[in-house]
């Protein structure tokens, strides 16, 4: 049914909508509605929907194939690819596991402290590698520990802890993705939409982290305010925590390939954060990119260059740290999905549809910005419970950008609150892969996830709005 609804809605739009001042806008609106319906219902693969602009933009006079194809492989896409290759190197060498176990083994063996350790380790890794891979790793470490507890104590005593423990891992992965631009795909969607609509206001890597890190810290505090109290009164033995130290010993000494990946990751993060420098009213620290003779270097350039080095370093297992298999393992469906959203945003801008939508929403200038941000957070948080968070931002951000520019609202605030809200899907297993992974473990009843998730959803509506509103002065302004 949904497969037919998309094209049927597009055809209906072509016959019923007339925008004389922007002749290509009705066709663009038709394509946008078609893509939105297919993305929200997921009746076909998300990547297939993302390819619709390549077919119909040229056929309907919105943009030529030559104009739209580069949107699928721009600098933001290469930032994603480079970041993903570095994340692969961490997984190939086992560095991500060593980092996690090192962080966990330093804690005393109490349920609450260990849960905090799992949470911090998960959030940190999720800033740099995919939420899915992070959750899989941490669940793999946690399950044997929980199984051991169930054998030593009564299962009914440990079951509530197991549920809270695994929910904390999943939710920490979702929250951690907000910390850096490469933490999760919606962050990249935000950067590209801002680059298209208001290029001077796009934040640098460091400027993003100045908002993202406080968001992660506050998000984790909220998480433990909701799920932490139940962990403080559970039975525990010293041997329970020592299992983590044993797992760390089994890894042996740090190998050369792990050190190489660690240095590459550290240097990449430093280059990302220092590329544009810092400028305030009282002082300016120039970024390293300003010292180069040519000014075309961006974060995508850094990501690809640093990832390329990993194809040169030898692995102690076999061959090099990254190889031809690494390219085959790239999530090309996500790459195409991102490109399709970028093409959609570009088409809306070029056809005049964004300007027309903005003119229809000029009444929003009467709405106070904090109230508008609250409304956006409410809609996005609950919408992303049933749709892909990437697809949600692909559909909503171009509309919000148009509305913000036309009504005089701060475009960075409206787009950023929507983007961060898209990472706050805590209620259902289908909302995010981390939720699905812990639900599939068999230790998380649906009722428990919904009960904890809806409380977090409601709290995070206000938290995301407040953090973005208060931290907004740290980001570029017109």
LUMMAR-710081 format. One record per residue (C-alpha): y negated, x, z; residue in one letter. Coordinates in steps of 0.2 Angstrom, whole numbers, plus 2048, in hexadecimal, padded with zeros to 3 digits. Example, Ala and Ser with C-alpha at 12.3 -4.5 7.8 and 13.67 -1.06 7.14 Angstrom:
// residues 2
81683E827A805844824S
// end
This chain:
// residues 478
800800800X7F480E805X7F88177F5X7F18097EBX7E38057F7X7DA8167F3X7D98147E0X7D68017E1X7C78047EDX7C08117E2X7C18067D2X7B97F87DCX7AB8037E2X7A78087D0X7A57F67CBX79B7F07DAX7907FF7DFX7808037D5X7748117DAX7678137CCX75E8227D4X76F82C7D5X77A8277C6X7898327CBX78882C7DDX79381C7DAX7A18267D3X7A08337E1X7A18257EEX7B081E7E5X7B982F7E6X7B38317F8X7BA8207FDX7CB8247F4X7CD8357FDX7C882E80EX7D582080DX7E382C807X7DE839814X7DD82C823X7EE82481EX7F7834819X80082A80CX801839801X80084C806X7EF85080CX7EE85F800X7F18537F1X7E28487F6X7D88587F8X7DB85B7E5X7D384B7DFX7C28527DDX7C985F7D0X7D08507C6X7C38437C7X7B284C7CAX7B38527B8X7BA8427B1X7AC8377BAX79D8437B6X79B8487C8X79D85B7C5X7A68667B8X7B686E7BCX7AE87F7BBX7A18797C8X7AE8717D4X7BC87E7D4X7B388C7DDX7B18807ECX7C48827EFX7C38957F1X7B28997FAX7AE8A5808X7B3899815X7C489780EX7C68AA80EX7C18AA820X7CF89F823X7DC8A9819X7D68B9821X7D78B2832X7E88AB82FX7EF8BB828X7E98C4838X7F28B6842X8028B9838X8018CC83CX8008C784FX80F8BC84DX8198C9843X8178D784FX8198CC85FX8078D0865X8038BE869X8128BD874X80E8CD87DX7FC8C7880X8028B7887X80F8BF893X8038CC899X7F78BF89EX8048B48A6X80D8C28AFX7FD8C78B9X7FD8B68C2X8058B28D2X8138A68D1X80C8958D6X80D8868CAX7FA8848C9X7F68968C6X8048988B9X7FE8888B0X7EC8908B0X7F48A08A9X7FD89689BX7ED88C898X7E189B896X7EE8A588CX7F0896880X7DE89387EX7DA8A587AX7E88A786DX7E3897866X7D289E862X7D98AA856X7EA8A3850X7EF89184BX7F1884859X802881853X809893854X800895865X80888586CX81A88A865X81889B86DX81389587EX81F88687FX82D89387AX82889D889X82688E895X836885891X842892899X8378938A8X8378808AAX84A87F8A7X84D88C8B5X8428828C1X84C8738BDX85C87C8C1X8558838D2X84C8738D8X8508618D5X84C85C8C3X84284C8C9X8368588D3X8338638C4X8318568B7X81F8518BBX81B8648BBX8248668AAX81A8588A2X80985F8A9X80D8718A4X81186D892X802861890X7F786F897X7FE87A889X7FB86E87BX7EA869881X7E587B884X7E987F872X7DE87186CX7D0876877X7D2889873X7CF885860X7BD881864X7B989286AX7B789B859X7B3896847X7C589B842X7CD892851X7D1882847X7CE87B836X7C086E83AX7B587D840X7B588482EX7B2872827X7A2872832X79C88382CX79E87E81AX79686D81CX787875825X786883817X78587580AX77986A813X76E87681DX773888819X765890825X76D887834X77F88D832X784897842X78B8A8842X79C8AC849X7938B285AX7888A385AX797897858X79F8A0867X79089E872X79388C871X7A688C86EX7AB89787DX7A288C88AX7AA87D882X7BB884884X7B7889896X7B187889BX7BF870891X7CC87989BX7C38758ABX7C48628A7X7D68648A2X7DB86B8B3X7D085E8BCX7DB8518B3X7EC85A8B4X7EB8688C1X7EC85E8D1X7FE8598CFX80386B8CDX7FD8718DEX80A8698E9X81A86E8DFX8288798E6X82988B8DFX83289B8E2X82D8AD8DEX83B8AF8D2X8348A28C7X8258AC8C3X82E8BC8C2X8378B68B2X8278B98A9X8268CB8AEX8388CD8A8X8348C6897X8258D2896X8318E189AX83D8DB88DX82F8DE880X82F8F1884X8218FC881X8128F8876X8178FD864X80B904857X80B8F584CX8068EA85BX7F88F785FX7F28F684DX7F18E384CX7E88E385DX7DB8EF857X7D98E6847X7D78D6850X7CA8DD85CX7C08E684EX7C08D6844X7B98CC852X7AC8D9856X7A78D9843X7A68C6842X79C8C5852X78F8D384EX78D8CF83BX77D8C583CX7768CC84CX76C8C385AX75A8BD859X7508B5867X73D8B386BX73D8C3874X7488CF86BX7538D185BX7638DB859X7678DD847X7798DA841X7828E7838X7828DD827X76F8DF826X7718F2826X77C8F1816X7738F4805X77A8E37FEX7788D3808X7888C9802X7948CE810X7998BF81AX7A78BB827X7B38B7819X7B18C9812X7B58D0823X7C48C5825X7CC8CA815X7C88DD817X7CF8DE828X7DE8D4823X7E18DF814X7E38EE820X7F28E6828X7FB8E8817X7FA8FB819X8008FE82AX81290182DX81D8F5838X82A8FC843X8368EF83EX8358F182BX8288F481DX8168F0821X80E8E482EX80A8D7820X8128D680FX8148CB800X81D8BE80BX80D8BC815X8048B4806X8138A8804X8118A3816X7FF89E815X7FC88C818X7F7888806X7F687580AX7E9878817X7DF88480BX7DF8767FEX7DB86980BX7CC873810X7C78767FEX7C88637FAX7BC85F808X7B086D803X7B18657F1X7AE8547F8X79E85A802X7978637F3X79A8547E8X7918487F4X7828547F4X7818577E2X7848457DCX77683F7E8X7828357F2X77E83E802X76B83A7FFX76F8287FCX77A82680BX76D82E815X76082280FX76B814815X76C81B826X75A81F829X75A812837X76481F842X753828844X75081B852X76082085BX75E82E869X76783D864X77283E874X77782C871X77B83085FX78683F864X78F834871X793827864X799835857X7A483D865X7AC82C869X7B0828857X7B7839852X7C283B862X7CB82B860X7CC82C84DX7D483D84DX7E2836858X7E982D849X7E383983BX7E384B837X7D4854840X7D085E830X7D084E825X7C6845832X7B8852831X7BA85481EX7B584181DX7A983F82BX79E84F82AX79684C819X79183B81EX78A84182FX78184F826X77984281AX774836828X76D844832X76284C825X75B83A820X758834831X751844838X75F847845X764859848X77285C83CX77A86A846X77C860855X78385184CX78F85B842X794866850X79885885CX7A385084FX7AC86184CX7B086585EX7B5853861X7C2854853X7CB86185EX7CC85586DX7DB84B868X7E684A878X7ED838878X7FB83786BX809843864X803840852X7F2845856X7F4858855X803864852X80286B864X80485986BX813856860X81B866865X81A863878X81F851875X82E85786BX83486287AX83B852883X831856893X82184C88EX82383988FX81882F883X810825892X80B83689AX80383D88BX7F982D888X7F482B89AX7EE83D89BX7E783D88AX7DC82E88BX7D483589BX7D0845892X7CA83C883X7BE83288CX7B7841897X7B684C887X7AB84087FX79D84488CX7A285688DX7A185A87BX790851879X789859889X78E86B884X788869872X777861877X77486F885X77A87E87BX77287886AX76388486DX76E89386BX77288E859X76689184AX758884847X74E880838X
// end
